[in-house]
Amino acid sequence: MNGAEHGRIRGLATRKHLALPARPMDTRRKQLATSFLKGLDLLTVLARQPDGLSMPALTARIRQPRTTLLRLLVTLEHYGLVSRRDSVWRTTDRFHDWCKRDMHHEIKERHHAALRRIASAVDELVELGVAEGDGVRFIDWVQANHPITIDPRKSSLHPLHRTATGKLILSQRPDLCTGLKDRRLLAEIAEAGRTGIAWNRRESDPNIMAVATWAGPVSSLTPVICVKWPFFRFEESKAQRALACIHSALRPEKGGGSGAGLTSGPRAPTRSAAGRRAG
């Protein structure tokens, strides 16, 4: 062995002796959803700008490609956390409700007066429901004055696909519809997406009919108002009247007063259409 080879072997042995233990792989970094982090960055920036920001201003602050930001913004808009007007993006009231520890309290405060007006006009159970994961929870209600009434099932979580409120929410959450195979149900959800109105044709209970529509701008975070009848008391004309009452109760008052935030009311069904849905 010549001197050069001896030196090389000695050097390798020294480096092997001094080598530090391999650093364990940071599994947490691999588990991070980076696109979700970008969305949180976007929400953080918008939440601190009550007047909103334009796309050029957002790209300057967040330093992401415009296409990436637009995809995130459209997704957040669909979910109901941001909105755009005149090319300016801003967080919504639903975002600020979403941030509160007791978000249901503020939602109930905002809509309870409308529930009372609707219940007074239709004299049936009127409920306010919100999405919660893959279910719907009714957080407020006003009961009818009839001797026979429907139990609102306080604090229960109901499957989305078995309630009128849930079907309306599903119309804005195609990701939650992937496991549904019933073609009739999928057609109902698609129709709810087009009309802003959904029905419960005795699916959750053979003795209950219900109709539901949005309590504000359409999004999966927007509360839903639902009117329910015992089956023996239901008539298609009552459903049409209930939808008209909901729209009227949410319409902003003349002279600049604000209602519950409905920007475009649902289309009330025609007599023949209501009859088909109720059948």
C-alpha positions, 0 to 999 in steps of 0.5 A, a space after each residue: 500500500 503506497 502512502 497516498 492510499 494509506 492516507 485516503 483510507 485513514 481519512 475515511 476512517 476518521 470521517 466515519 468515526 466523527 460522523 454525526 447520527 443521521 437527522 431523523 426526517 421531519 415527518 410533520 413537514 411532509 404532512 403539511 398541506 401547503 395549499 391550505 397554508 396559502 389559503 390561510 395566508 390569504 384569509 389573514 391578509 384579507 381579514 386585516 383589510 376591511 375595505 378589501 384588496 384587488 388582485 394586484 394588491 394581493 399578489 404584491 402582498 402574498 407573492 404567489 402566482 395570480 392563477 394560484 391566488 385566483 383558485 384559492 379565492 374562488 374556493 373561499 368564495 364558494 365556501 362563503 368566507 370571501 366575496 368580490 365586488 368591483 374586482 375587490 376581494 374582502 372577507 364576509 360576515 360569515 367569515 367573521 361569524 366563523 371566527 367567533 367562539 360562539 358563532 351560533 349566538 350571533 347568527 341566531 341574533 341576526 335571524 331570530 326576528 325574521 324567524 318570528 315574522 315567518 312563523 307568525 305568517 305561516 303558523 308552522 315550525 320555522 327552523 334555522 339550520 347550519 352546516 356542521 361537517 357532513 350534517 346539519 344542526 338546527 340552532 334556532 326555531 319558532 314553534 307553531 300554535 297548533 295543538 299538534 306540532 313537530 318536535 324541533 329535536 333540539 341540538 341534534 345533528 341530522 344527515 345532510 341528504 335526509 333533510 331539506 336544509 341539508 340538500 340545499 347545503 349539498 348543492 354547494 358542496 359537490 365534494 360531499 355528494 361523491 358517495 351518493 348513488 341515488 339518482 333521484 336524490 342527486 337530481 333533487 340536489 342539482 335542482 336545489 342548486 338551480 332554484 335555491 329551494 330544497 324539499 324534504 318529501 317525508 324522507 326524515 320522517 314519514 309524517 313531515 313535509 318541509 321546504 328550505 331556502 337560503 337566509 343570505 347569499 348562497 354558500 355552504 356557510 350561509 344559514 338556511 331557513 326551513 318551514 315544516 308541516 305535519 303531512 296531514 296539514 301540508 298543502 302546495 299553496 302553503 308551501 308557496 306562501 311560506 317561500 314568499 314569507 321567507 323572502 319578504 321577511 329577509 328583504 331589506 326595509 325601505 329607507 336603507 334599513 337592513 334585513 338578514 342579508 338576502 341579496 337575491 331571493 329564491 324563485 317561488 315554485 309555480 303551482 304545478 311545480 310545487 305539486 310535483 315536488 310535494 308528491 
